[in-house]
Amino acid sequence: MFDRFWDAIDAVYRSYNRASWARAGFPGDNSRAPAPGRWTGPDAERRRPDLTRRLLDRLGGPDRGAPSVLVAGSKGKGSTARMIAGILQAHGFRVGLFTGPHLLHPMERISINGVPLPEEDFVRWMNEIDPLVQEVVQGIRPDEYIAPVGIYLAVALCAFRKAGTDIDVLECGRGARFDDVAQVRARWAAVTPVMEEHLKELGPTLADVAWHKAGAIRPGMTVAFAGRQDPEVAALLRGEAKARGVPLRILGQDFFVEEVQLTSKGLWVALTTPGGRRVETTLQAVGAFQADNAALAAAVAEGILQDQSRRGRRGALWSEVLAAEGLRKVVHPGRCQILSRNPLILVDGAVTAASAAQIRKLIERWGSRVITIAAVPSDKDYPGVYRELAPVSDGLVLTRAGNGYFTYPREGAAVARNWYARVETAQDLGEAWRVAERWLTQSGKWPARAGVGRLAGGAGEAGSAGEAGVAGQAGAAGELGVARHAGEPRVGTRAPTAVGPHSLEMEPPVERVLSGEKGHDGERGILLVGAQPFVAEVLSFLTECPQHGSMINDSYANDSPGGGGPGDAR
């Protein structure tokens, strides 16, 4: 029985840890064995998603209640899933949302109408589920495991069923064909843009990756949707859908982004759904790629509403006004997020050249210049990120996330000097911040009142992860300084309180954030990019989020290599 939340979280990773230790040559009960690093080899050989299906069946099939939609792909899965949920909530549906990995707290993964699952509920469900997990894994090979995401999913579906959700929106992990989330008997599927990623696990080519992602399209589905795709990927998805007997709608062919414009309130978009309905709205996220995510989400939501209406679901009639409202309210922490306007501080999880190019175009449009702090792991496209951001950067500081999970390129500085005259390495985020601040101060482009910054004191003073709580979506959004849409009170960052030396004064993001407005051109600031743990670290230390404590994607329990961290969860 689990009494404490973090003990229950550690149990989520128990099977994966044992398999990791076995592969590393340690006995299965050695709880202090070091983490062996990422799993290698194709997911088709390593993963056992059938164990998750077996667990769900022993729980009585919680996925057989509310209909669900699977969201797979390489880029924008989380944003698209949130947008689908937002549109459906605006139409009056009670929506369960399952995403991952988490940024600051594991319960970000599981929410009902935007409210994360309370820790005590998670503990209660784990006490019910864990004995069944132990039954399911009996007899498997020492190097096999039930994926952590499968256990998180089981908790989520049980919680959704008890809460009586109308629709469940479920984000797949890195793949789909051999992904635990795709074991759910979903009614709809959405595939966001597919790119070359996770090549060790999914295969060496784009076609291999696309084949895995196409596995989200399952026989018996009502309809599937796809975002903007490479022609090779689009052809593969069409073939998969045809073979499965599932209609497929693709962005750019069946539904469209008609207009995109950066305005003083955010990213204004005009979309046309497969049914020919036009939706005009302003997104809080300012990355241009979010327009495609919004179009895909609107198409999926329209398809769901049409299906529910045909089945006699009351209140399932589509409304362009409600769709616009749902999209407008969605918050995307850490995704092209403006943390401060004066000084300009921007954070994004860019780890590919394509993602970095979107950020570069945004900064170019603003007419701004930045010092870039980058923590891009070795297995990501760090040369592409460096190259794309160089035209808007007056210097590059290379650092790493503090959780120790990823490895970072030793040759990063040498590679970066192909495009940057000024490159420096830093051991952690605090040191990287001080370097960037020094460069900006020397240039006369950094507000004197900015001070050393909250980062200077290090992680230890930010709070204990074990004491972290969960905030509702609206509260978290406000504390991350996200402006609400026109007509609502704008919620900015709270006045920062001094926590030791953590006392950076930041002007909250205001609605005037775009190019062409007086006083914006020539602005200097700091851009922070990197993998998910680094983004979480940035958000934890640069925003007033005391309920989250410090970066909690580390392992906290019993030196477990996967406990609480991303591990193989996605």
RODO-2510 file (C-alpha; in nm, 4 decimals, decimal comma):
residues 570
     n   res          X          Y          Z
     1     m     0,0000     0,0000     0,0000
     2     f     0,1208     0,3487    -0,0836
     3     d     0,0796     0,6290     0,1672
     4     r     0,2923     0,8875    -0,0096
     5     f     0,2530     1,0280    -0,3574
     6     w     0,6189     0,9880    -0,4568
     7     d     0,6194     0,6238    -0,3502
     8     a     0,3272     0,5659    -0,5881
     9     i     0,5129     0,7506    -0,8641
    10     d     0,8201     0,5348    -0,8062
    11     a     0,6037     0,2243    -0,8488
    12     v     0,5007     0,3466    -1,1955
    13     y     0,8627     0,3038    -1,3068
    14     r     0,9363    -0,0199    -1,1159
    15     s     0,8958    -0,2600    -1,4099
    16     y     1,0938    -0,0381    -1,6453
    17     n     1,3728     0,0017    -1,3905
    18     r     1,4042    -0,3722    -1,3346
    19     a     1,4300    -0,4321    -1,7073
    20     s     1,6884    -0,1554    -1,7375
    21     w     1,8971    -0,3052    -1,4610
    22     a     1,8708    -0,6502    -1,6198
    23     r     1,9963    -0,5158    -1,9518
    24     a     2,2796    -0,3395    -1,7703
    25     g     2,3873    -0,6647    -1,6040
    26     f     2,2567    -0,5960    -1,2536
    27     p     2,0303    -0,8315    -1,0567
    28     g     1,6640    -0,7429    -1,0709
    29     d     1,6367    -0,6571    -0,7008
    30     n     1,9330    -0,4175    -0,6954
    31     s     1,7440    -0,0954    -0,6261
    32     r     2,0632     0,1123    -0,6286
    33     a     2,1867     0,0066    -0,9699
    34     p     2,2801     0,3004    -1,1929
    35     a     2,0563     0,4023    -1,4782
    36     p     2,1882     0,2410    -1,7990
    37     g     2,0652     0,5234    -2,0223
    38     r     1,8190     0,5141    -2,3069
    39     w     1,6903     0,1903    -2,4481
    40     t     1,8249     0,1110    -2,7899
    41     g     1,6741    -0,0952    -3,0663
    42     p     1,3404    -0,0671    -3,2399
    43     d     1,0256    -0,0342    -3,0336
    44     a     0,8854    -0,3320    -3,2214
    45     e     1,1383    -0,5513    -3,0377
    46     r     1,1614    -0,3816    -2,6987
    47     r     0,8153    -0,2651    -2,6033
    48     r     0,5296    -0,4790    -2,4715
    49     p     0,2148    -0,2666    -2,5196
    50     d     0,0091    -0,5852    -2,4941
    51     l     0,0832    -0,5786    -2,1204
    52     t    -0,1007    -0,2480    -2,0954
    53     r    -0,3956    -0,3966    -2,2851
    54     r    -0,3939    -0,6894    -2,0450
    55     l    -0,3919    -0,4497    -1,7485
    56     l    -0,6834    -0,2493    -1,8888
    57     d    -0,8819    -0,5685    -1,9411
    58     r    -0,8214    -0,6769    -1,5814
    59     l    -0,9483    -0,3359    -1,4711
    60     g    -1,2733    -0,3984    -1,6534
    61     g    -1,1888    -0,2066    -1,9694
    62     p    -1,2046     0,1570    -1,8533
    63     d    -1,1407     0,2589    -2,2153
    64     r    -1,4771     0,1122    -2,3173
    65     g    -1,6673     0,3941    -2,1500
    66     a    -1,6323     0,7383    -2,3043
    67     p    -1,5233     0,7460    -2,6699
    68     s    -1,1668     0,8630    -2,7213
    69     v    -0,9366     1,0201    -2,9784
    70     l    -0,5701     0,9260    -3,0206
    71     v    -0,3230     1,2047    -3,1002
    72     a     0,0060     1,0839    -3,2519
    73     g     0,2863     1,2472    -3,4509
    74     s     0,6280     1,4062    -3,4051
    75     k     0,5535     1,7738    -3,3498
    76     g     0,2643     1,9438    -3,1747
    77     k     0,0922     1,6407    -3,0187
    78     g     0,0475     1,8026    -2,6797
    79     s    -0,0672     2,1370    -2,8191
    80     t    -0,3142     1,9714    -3,0552
    81     a    -0,4516     1,7475    -2,7803
    82     r    -0,5077     2,0490    -2,5546
    83     m    -0,6783     2,2370    -2,8370
    84     i    -0,9131     1,9461    -2,9119
    85     a    -1,0001     1,9271    -2,5433
    86     g    -1,0504     2,3039    -2,5286
    87     i    -1,2965     2,3087    -2,8196
    88     l    -1,4935     2,0161    -2,6791
    89     q    -1,5057     2,1730    -2,3323
    90     a    -1,6352     2,4979    -2,4845
    91     h    -1,9176     2,2921    -2,6396
    92     g    -2,0143     2,1632    -2,2965
    93     f    -1,8433     1,8246    -2,2980
    94     r    -1,6720     1,6854    -1,9903
    95     v    -1,3268     1,5995    -2,1256
    96     g    -1,0543     1,3754    -1,9923
    97     l    -0,7092     1,4751    -2,1196
    98     f    -0,4020     1,2516    -2,1067
    99     t    -0,0703     1,4017    -2,2213
   100     g     0,2981     1,3573    -2,1579
   101     p     0,5668     1,3910    -2,0633
   102     h     0,5024     1,6349    -1,7811
   103     l     0,6928     1,9580    -1,7336
   104     l     0,6774     2,0315    -1,3621
   105     h     0,4537     1,7739    -1,1995
   106     p     0,3437     1,4213    -1,2984
   107     m    -0,0236     1,5056    -1,2541
   108     e    -0,0055     1,7461    -1,5461
   109     r    -0,0463     1,4274    -1,7502
   110     i    -0,3999     1,3575    -1,6263
   111     s    -0,6695     1,6242    -1,6143
   112     i    -1,0476     1,6474    -1,6259
   113     n    -1,1848     1,9683    -1,7753
   114     g    -0,8461     2,1301    -1,7259
   115     v    -0,8039     2,0333    -1,3590
   116     p    -0,5115     1,7966    -1,2884
   117     l    -0,5818     1,4784    -1,0965
   118     p    -0,5159     1,5380    -0,7232
   119     e    -0,2203     1,3536    -0,5743
   120     e    -0,4411     1,1718    -0,3235
   121     d    -0,6574     1,0371    -0,6053
   122     f    -0,3505     0,9124    -0,7891
   123     v    -0,2318     0,7301    -0,4757
   124     r    -0,5755     0,5751    -0,4286
   125     w    -0,5852     0,4479    -0,7877
   126     m    -0,2286     0,3140    -0,7676
   127     n    -0,3190     0,1138    -0,4572
   128     e    -0,5942    -0,0504    -0,6618
   129     i    -0,3950    -0,0948    -0,9822
   130     d    -0,0496    -0,1971    -0,8589
   131     p    -0,1445    -0,5547    -0,7542
   132     l    -0,2837    -0,6095    -1,1046
   133     v     0,0368    -0,4701    -1,2562
   134     q     0,2349    -0,7273    -1,0601
   135     e     0,0110    -1,0042    -1,1949
   136     v     0,0464    -0,8798    -1,5521
   137     v     0,4274    -0,8735    -1,5472
   138     q     0,4669    -1,2198    -1,3988
   139     g     0,6531    -1,4507    -1,6334
   140     i     0,7897    -1,1843    -1,8703
   141     r     1,1594    -1,1841    -1,9618
   142     p     1,3933    -0,9904    -1,7310
   143     d     1,4556    -0,7303    -2,0029
   144     e     1,0852    -0,6790    -2,0793
   145     y     0,8608    -0,4339    -1,8971
   146     i     0,5244    -0,2663    -1,8837
   147     a     0,5926     0,0921    -1,9873
   148     p     0,5371     0,3659    -1,7286
   149     v     0,3071     0,5435    -1,9720
   150     g     0,0827     0,2370    -1,9699
   151     i     0,0407     0,2588    -1,5922
   152     y    -0,0205     0,6342    -1,6061
   153     l    -0,2783     0,5626    -1,8765
   154     a    -0,4553     0,3017    -1,6654
   155     v    -0,4861     0,5499    -1,3781
   156     a    -0,6100     0,8196    -1,6165
   157     l    -0,8781     0,6008    -1,7742
   158     c    -1,0010     0,4790    -1,4361
   159     a    -1,0216     0,8385    -1,3135
   160     f    -1,1997     0,9465    -1,6321
   161     r    -1,4536     0,6667    -1,6004
   162     k    -1,5295     0,7524    -1,2380
   163     a    -1,5640     1,1219    -1,3262
   164     g    -1,8058     1,0405    -1,6079
   165     t    -1,6172     1,2085    -1,8908
   166     d    -1,7933     1,2439    -2,2259
   167     i    -1,4805     1,2331    -2,4454
   168     d    -1,1206     1,1367    -2,3667
   169     v    -0,8309     1,2932    -2,5577
   170     l    -0,5200     1,0747    -2,5376
   171     e    -0,1724     1,1746    -2,6549
   172     c     0,0428     0,8871    -2,7796
   173     g     0,4124     0,8614    -2,7004
   174     r     0,7003     0,8581    -2,9454
   175     g     0,5375     0,6008    -3,1696
   176     a     0,1864     0,4646    -3,2058
   177     r     0,1955     0,1214    -3,3654
   178     f     0,3760    -0,0218    -3,0615
   179     d     0,2654     0,2473    -2,8186
   180     d     0,0758     0,1668    -2,5007
   181     v    -0,1707     0,4521    -2,5459
   182     a    -0,2729     0,3132    -2,8846
   183     q    -0,3990     0,0001    -2,7084
   184     v    -0,7083     0,2008    -2,6232
   185     r    -1,0105     0,1274    -2,8411
   186     a    -1,0346     0,4810    -2,9777
   187     r    -1,2991     0,6097    -3,2169
   188     w    -1,0907     0,8825    -3,3851
   189     a    -0,7234     0,9505    -3,4592
   190     a    -0,5158     1,2607    -3,5317
   191     v    -0,1589     1,2553    -3,6655
   192     t     0,0398     1,5770    -3,6296
   193     p     0,3397     1,6470    -3,8582
   194     v     0,5794     1,3519    -3,8745
   195     m     0,9543     1,4190    -3,8793
   196     e     1,2740     1,2181    -3,8432
   197     e     1,2980     1,1569    -3,4684
   198     h     1,3767     0,8739    -3,2266
   199     l     1,5532     0,6979    -3,5122
   200     k     1,7106     0,4380    -3,2808
   201     e     1,3690     0,3304    -3,1562
   202     l     1,1487     0,3859    -3,4610
   203     g     1,3834     0,3120    -3,7498
   204     p     1,6512     0,4831    -3,9560
   205     t     1,4353     0,6663    -4,2126
   206     l     1,1397     0,9042    -4,2260
   207     a     0,9316     0,6250    -4,3801
   208     d     1,0073     0,4023    -4,0802
   209     v     0,9031     0,6753    -3,8371
   210     a     0,5866     0,7438    -4,0369
   211     w     0,4988     0,3724    -4,0358
   212     h     0,5110     0,3756    -3,6568
   213     k     0,3015     0,6930    -3,6317
   214     a     0,0471     0,5583    -3,8816
   215     g    -0,0266     0,2831    -3,6319
   216     a    -0,2577     0,5280    -3,4558
   217     i    -0,5095     0,4641    -3,7346
   218     r    -0,6924     0,1493    -3,6248
   219     p    -0,9662    -0,0642    -3,7823
   220     g    -1,3151     0,0408    -3,6811
   221     m    -1,2360     0,4086    -3,6332
   222     t    -1,4926     0,6579    -3,7562
   223     v    -1,2437     0,8938    -3,9217
   224     a    -0,8789     0,9971    -3,8963
   225     f    -0,7168     1,3372    -3,9470
   226     a    -0,3616     1,4409    -4,0319
   227     g    -0,1713     1,7668    -4,0083
   228     r     0,0547     1,9083    -4,2781
   229     q     0,2850     1,6265    -4,3903
   230     d     0,5830     1,5521    -4,6086
   231     p     0,4494     1,3941    -4,9339
   232     e     0,6102     1,0602    -4,8464
   233     v     0,4425     1,0616    -4,5057
   234     a     0,1061     1,1684    -4,6480
   235     a     0,1157     0,8813    -4,8977
   236     l     0,1963     0,6329    -4,6241
   237     l    -0,0860     0,7620    -4,4028
   238     r    -0,3323     0,7401    -4,6908
   239     g    -0,2261     0,3809    -4,7547
   240     e    -0,2658     0,2893    -4,3886
   241     a    -0,6091     0,4496    -4,3686
   242     k    -0,7252     0,2740    -4,6851
   243     a    -0,6014    -0,0616    -4,5591
   244     r    -0,7854    -0,0081    -4,2317
   245     g    -1,1046     0,1145    -4,3981
   246     v    -1,0874     0,4507    -4,2211
   247     p    -1,1603     0,7826    -4,3998
   248     l    -0,8643     1,0228    -4,3793
   249     r    -0,8760     1,4033    -4,3851
   250     i    -0,5470     1,5911    -4,4399
   251     l    -0,4597     1,9555    -4,3725
   252     g    -0,4083     2,1411    -4,6983
   253     q    -0,6414     1,9083    -4,8859
   254     d    -0,9570     1,8677    -4,6809
   255     f    -0,9251     2,1527    -4,4303
   256     f    -0,7151     2,4655    -4,4357
   257     v    -0,5337     2,7473    -4,2601
   258     e    -0,6655     3,0448    -4,4556
   259     e    -0,4919     3,3339    -4,2808
   260     v    -0,2333     3,3832    -4,0075
   261     q    -0,1385     3,7182    -3,8599
   262     l     0,0604     3,8233    -3,5547
   263     t    -0,1448     4,0844    -3,3722
   264     s    -0,1095     4,2716    -3,0465
   265     k    -0,3207     4,0052    -2,8739
   266     g    -0,1456     3,6933    -3,0045
   267     l    -0,1615     3,4815    -3,3197
   268     w    -0,4792     3,5549    -3,5149
   269     v    -0,5836     3,2673    -3,7395
   270     a    -0,8646     3,1940    -3,9810
   271     l    -0,9362     2,8242    -4,0368
   272     t    -1,1693     2,6239    -4,2582
   273     t    -1,2872     2,2861    -4,1312
   274     p    -1,3601     1,9777    -4,3464
   275     g    -1,7263     2,0769    -4,3223
   276     g    -1,6512     2,4174    -4,4748
   277     r    -1,6968     2,6110    -4,1503
   278     r    -1,4734     2,9139    -4,0952
   279     v    -1,3270     2,9724    -3,7501
   280     e    -1,1511     3,2967    -3,6642
   281     t    -0,9729     3,3269    -3,3322
   282     t    -0,6611     3,4495    -3,1545
   283     l    -0,4287     3,1890    -3,0049
   284     q    -0,2260     3,2601    -2,6935
   285     a     0,0694     3,0727    -2,8397
   286     v     0,2685     3,2934    -3,0797
   287     g     0,4497     3,0282    -3,2840
   288     a     0,3218     3,0245    -3,6418
   289     f     0,3088     2,6427    -3,6413
   290     q     0,0292     2,6634    -3,3834
   291     a    -0,2045     2,7707    -3,6643
   292     d    -0,1658     2,4238    -3,8182
   293     n    -0,2232     2,2632    -3,4786
   294     a    -0,5387     2,4688    -3,4333
   295     a    -0,6675     2,3710    -3,7778
   296     l    -0,6096     2,0029    -3,7036
   297     a    -0,7764     2,0339    -3,3632
   298     a    -1,0775     2,2098    -3,5128
   299     a    -1,1127     1,9417    -3,7799
   300     v    -1,0988     1,6640    -3,5192
   301     a    -1,3441     1,8391    -3,2880
   302     e    -1,5867     1,8970    -3,5756
   303     g    -1,5669     1,5280    -3,6659
   304     i    -1,6322     1,4275    -3,3057
   305     l    -1,9285     1,6624    -3,2754
   306     q    -2,0777     1,5371    -3,6018
   307     d    -2,0422     1,1784    -3,4851
   308     q    -2,1898     1,2528    -3,1425
   309     s    -2,4788     1,4430    -3,2997
   310     r    -2,5591     1,1464    -3,5250
   311     r    -2,5605     0,9266    -3,2159
   312     g    -2,8167     1,1523    -3,0494
   313     r    -2,5796     1,3292    -2,8071
   314     r    -2,7525     1,6436    -2,6817
   315     g    -2,5679     1,9707    -2,7269
   316     a    -2,3339     1,8240    -2,9857
   317     l    -2,4082     2,0828    -3,2535
   318     w    -2,0990     2,2578    -3,3863
   319     s    -2,0574     2,6285    -3,3140
   320     e    -1,7880     2,8442    -3,4739
   321     v    -1,8145     3,0839    -3,1794
   322     l    -1,7572     2,8095    -2,9233
   323     a    -1,4739     2,6597    -3,1291
   324     a    -1,3042     2,9991    -3,1394
   325     e    -1,3522     3,0413    -2,7656
   326     g    -1,2106     2,6978    -2,6898
   327     l    -0,8996     2,7585    -2,9001
   328     r    -0,8494     3,1053    -2,7558
   329     k    -0,8366     2,9811    -2,3969
   330     v    -0,5793     2,7059    -2,4437
   331     v    -0,2461     2,7588    -2,2680
   332     h     0,0789     2,6004    -2,3897
   333     p     0,3450     2,6321    -2,1165
   334     g     0,6984     2,6168    -2,2492
   335     r     0,5980     2,6281    -2,6140
   336     c     0,7206     2,9518    -2,7654
   337     q     0,6180     3,1163    -2,4393
   338     i     0,6927     3,4769    -2,3545
   339     l     0,7867     3,4824    -1,9859
   340     s     0,8645     3,8519    -1,9786
   341     r     0,8261     4,1464    -2,2130
   342     n     1,0710     4,3934    -2,0606
   343     p     1,3235     4,2423    -2,0517
   344     l     1,2269     4,0062    -2,3325
   345     i     1,2544     3,6444    -2,2136
   346     l     1,1300     3,3662    -2,4402
   347     v     1,1385     2,9885    -2,3800
   348     d     1,0701     2,7030    -2,6205
   349     g     1,1359     2,3304    -2,6437
   350     a     1,3040     2,3517    -2,9843
   351     v     1,5302     2,0513    -3,0468
   352     t     1,5054     2,0369    -3,4275
   353     a     1,6065     2,2768    -3,7025
   354     a     1,2436     2,3110    -3,8129
   355     s     1,1308     2,4157    -3,4650
   356     a     1,4213     2,6550    -3,4240
   357     a     1,3423     2,8119    -3,7619
   358     q     0,9937     2,8992    -3,6365
   359     i     1,1431     3,0780    -3,3367
   360     r     1,3937     3,2610    -3,5562
   361     k     1,1199     3,3868    -3,7872
   362     l     0,9219     3,5126    -3,4913
   363     i     1,2184     3,7040    -3,3447
   364     e     1,3046     3,8428    -3,6890
   365     r     0,9507     3,9697    -3,7268
   366     w     0,9767     4,1408    -3,3914
   367     g     1,3038     4,3042    -3,5002
   368     s     1,4675     4,1792    -3,1807
   369     r     1,8071     4,0322    -3,0926
   370     v     1,8749     3,7706    -2,8254
   371     i     2,1409     3,5891    -2,6354
   372     t     2,0514     3,2231    -2,6817
   373     i     2,0906     2,9725    -2,3986
   374     a     2,0641     2,6220    -2,5436
   375     a     2,0458     2,2785    -2,3813
   376     v     1,9902     2,0483    -2,6790
   377     p     2,0830     1,6822    -2,6102
   378     s     2,3237     1,4787    -2,8206
   379     d     2,0486     1,2684    -2,9767
   380     k     1,8611     1,5752    -3,1035
   381     d     1,9429     1,8072    -3,3919
   382     y     2,1703     2,0431    -3,2008
   383     p     2,3651     2,1597    -3,5115
   384     g     2,0379     2,2494    -3,6812
   385     v     1,9145     2,4422    -3,3764
   386     y     2,2429     2,6347    -3,3482
   387     r     2,2431     2,7177    -3,7187
   388     e     1,8828     2,8357    -3,7369
   389     l     1,9069     3,0645    -3,4340
   390     a     2,2406     3,2251    -3,5268
   391     p     2,0923     3,5064    -3,7431
   392     v     1,9012     3,6511    -3,4452
   393     s     2,1569     3,5714    -3,1717
   394     d     2,4385     3,7921    -3,0446
   395     g     2,5894     3,4964    -2,8637
   396     l     2,5287     3,1358    -2,7644
   397     v     2,5611     2,9846    -2,4169
   398     l     2,5598     2,6043    -2,4099
   399     t     2,4407     2,4296    -2,0957
   400     r     2,2455     2,1240    -1,9793
   401     a     1,9406     2,0313    -1,7745
   402     g     2,0023     1,9405    -1,4143
   403     n     1,8232     1,6063    -1,4073
   404     g     2,1102     1,4031    -1,5544
   405     y     1,8922     1,1986    -1,7889
   406     f     2,0134     1,3345    -2,1208
   407     t     2,3679     1,3516    -2,2524
   408     y     2,4935     1,6641    -2,4272
   409     p     2,7405     1,7011    -2,7151
   410     r     3,1006     1,7513    -2,6075
   411     e     3,1739     1,9050    -2,9447
   412     g     2,8791     2,1463    -2,9161
   413     a     3,0943     2,4581    -2,8765
   414     a     3,3163     2,3653    -3,1712
   415     v     3,0105     2,3057    -3,3886
   416     a     2,8493     2,6310    -3,2764
   417     r     3,1540     2,8382    -3,3717
   418     n     3,0700     2,7693    -3,7343
   419     w     2,7940     3,0293    -3,6936
   420     y     2,8658     3,2269    -3,3743
   421     a     3,1517     3,4641    -3,2936
   422     r     3,0765     3,4355    -2,9219
   423     v     3,0200     3,0927    -2,7649
   424     e     3,0553     2,9914    -2,4021
   425     t     2,9697     2,6781    -2,2056
   426     a     2,8098     2,6689    -1,8615
   427     q     2,7655     2,3869    -1,6146
   428     d     2,4063     2,4684    -1,5283
   429     l     2,1224     2,7051    -1,5957
   430     g     2,2225     2,9509    -1,3250
   431     e     2,5721     2,9934    -1,4666
   432     a     2,4350     3,0186    -1,8215
   433     w     2,1962     3,2920    -1,7110
   434     r     2,4777     3,4935    -1,5532
   435     v     2,6826     3,4691    -1,8752
   436     a     2,3916     3,5877    -2,0890
   437     e     2,3139     3,8664    -1,8459
   438     r     2,6775     3,9802    -1,8449
   439     w     2,6874     3,9972    -2,2240
   440     l     2,3660     4,1973    -2,2365
   441     t     2,4801     4,4312    -1,9601
   442     q     2,8050     4,4952    -2,1441
   443     s     2,6076     4,5854    -2,4546
   444     g     2,3919     4,8269    -2,2580
   445     k     2,0795     4,6337    -2,3603
   446     w     1,9809     4,4809    -2,0251
   447     p     1,7637     4,6665    -1,7717
   448     a     1,9660     4,7506    -1,4639
   449     r     1,6692     4,6553    -1,2455
   450     a     1,6780     4,2990    -1,3761
   451     g     1,9502     4,2095    -1,1258
   452     v     2,1140     3,8705    -1,1091
   453     g     1,7933     3,6762    -1,1573
   454     r     1,6088     3,4062    -0,9698
   455     l     1,8358     3,1466    -1,1284
   456     a     2,1485     3,2562    -0,9481
   457     g     2,0779     3,0723    -0,6251
   458     g     2,0521     2,7274    -0,7835
   459     a     1,7874     2,4621    -0,7645
   460     g     1,8016     2,3832    -0,3985
   461     e     1,6384     2,7041    -0,2818
   462     a     1,3382     2,6843    -0,5081
   463     g     1,1530     2,4300    -0,2968
   464     s     1,1183     2,0597    -0,2415
   465     a     0,9764     1,8496    -0,5193
   466     g     0,8323     1,6097    -0,2697
   467     e     0,6218     1,8916    -0,1263
   468     a     0,4912     2,0019    -0,4652
   469     g     0,1196     2,0313    -0,5136
   470     v    -0,0981     2,0584    -0,8207
   471     a    -0,2531     2,3761    -0,9512
   472     g    -0,5518     2,3923    -1,1820
   473     q    -0,4923     2,4889    -1,5429
   474     a    -0,6160     2,8427    -1,5024
   475     g    -0,4009     2,9099    -1,1996
   476     a    -0,0927     2,7673    -1,3593
   477     a    -0,1515     2,9722    -1,6686
   478     g    -0,1759     3,2911    -1,4720
   479     e     0,1400     3,2261    -1,2781
   480     l     0,3294     3,1578    -1,5987
   481     g     0,2340     3,5035    -1,7182
   482     v     0,0013     3,4086    -2,0020
   483     a    -0,2329     3,6810    -2,1224
   484     r    -0,6004     3,5906    -2,1537
   485     h    -0,8035     3,6731    -2,4609
   486     a    -0,9720     4,0045    -2,5208
   487     g    -1,2710     4,0575    -2,2961
   488     e    -1,1249     3,8626    -2,0015
   489     p    -0,9103     4,0074    -1,7259
   490     r    -0,5508     3,9649    -1,8308
   491     v    -0,3571     3,7497    -1,5880
   492     g     0,0130     3,8260    -1,5731
   493     t     0,2924     3,7108    -1,3478
   494     r     0,2478     3,8001    -0,9848
   495     a     0,4866     4,0507    -0,8390
   496     p     0,7922     3,8331    -0,7774
   497     t     0,8884     3,7722    -0,4200
   498     a     1,2477     3,7475    -0,3134
   499     v     1,3512     3,3896    -0,2439
   500     g     1,7083     3,4326    -0,1354
   501     p     1,8828     3,5728    -0,4420
   502     h     1,5995     3,4642    -0,6733
   503     s     1,4567     3,8095    -0,7317
   504     l     1,4495     3,8904    -1,1003
   505     e     1,1969     4,1648    -1,1609
   506     m     1,0137     4,0917    -1,4830
   507     e     0,7451     4,2997    -1,6419
   508     p     0,4516     4,0676    -1,7186
   509     p     0,3889     3,9885    -2,0841
   510     v     0,1623     4,2602    -2,2154
   511     e    -0,0720     4,2308    -2,5086
   512     r     0,1519     4,4488    -2,7268
   513     v     0,4042     4,1823    -2,8239
   514     l     0,4415     4,1983    -3,1969
   515     s     0,6386     4,3746    -3,4653
   516     g     0,5500     4,7043    -3,6188
   517     e     0,4595     4,8641    -3,2861
   518     k     0,6436     5,1619    -3,1504
   519     g     0,9421     5,0844    -2,9315
   520     h     0,9672     4,7142    -3,0146
   521     d     1,2311     4,7173    -3,2847
   522     g     1,5866     4,6582    -3,1696
   523     e     1,4889     4,5061    -2,8360
   524     r     1,7388     4,2701    -2,6705
   525     g     1,6611     3,9716    -2,4552
   526     i     1,7292     3,6091    -2,3701
   527     l     1,6018     3,3037    -2,5597
   528     l     1,6116     2,9696    -2,3777
   529     v     1,5710     2,6516    -2,5851
   530     g     1,6198     2,2846    -2,5118
   531     a     1,4634     1,9524    -2,4291
   532     q     1,1672     1,9120    -2,1980
   533     p     1,3595     1,8834    -1,8664
   534     f     1,5455     2,2066    -1,9453
   535     v     1,2219     2,3886    -2,0302
   536     a     1,0745     2,2672    -1,7009
   537     e     1,3798     2,3956    -1,5160
   538     v     1,3427     2,7350    -1,6803
   539     l     0,9731     2,7601    -1,5961
   540     s     1,0316     2,6517    -1,2391
   541     f     1,2981     2,9135    -1,1734
   542     l     1,1888     3,2064    -1,3870
   543     t     0,8221     3,2095    -1,2913
   544     e     0,6388     3,2357    -0,9645
   545     c     0,5222     2,8761    -0,9262
   546     p     0,5750     2,7910    -0,5582
   547     q     0,3179     2,5135    -0,5758
   548     h     0,5468     2,3241    -0,8126
   549     g     0,8688     2,3554    -0,6156
   550     s     1,1907     2,2870    -0,8012
   551     m     1,2471     2,0795    -1,1103
   552     i     1,0781     1,7470    -1,0345
   553     n     1,1562     1,5389    -1,3394
   554     d     1,4552     1,4039    -1,1489
   555     s     1,4487     1,0685    -0,9758
   556     y     1,3709     1,1205    -0,6070
   557     a     1,2917     0,7796    -0,4659
   558     n     1,5543     0,5225    -0,3714
   559     d     1,7985     0,6354    -0,6414
   560     s     1,5665     0,4789    -0,8957
   561     p     1,6868     0,5500    -1,2490
   562     g     1,3368     0,6085    -1,3739
   563     g     1,1346     0,7126    -1,0713
   564     g     0,9610     1,0393    -1,1446
   565     g     1,1653     1,1112    -1,4560
   566     p     1,0683     1,0749    -1,8179
   567     g     1,2413     0,7383    -1,8449
   568     d     1,0786     0,5363    -2,1190
   569     a     0,7387     0,6805    -2,0380
   570     r     0,6971     0,8346    -2,3813
***
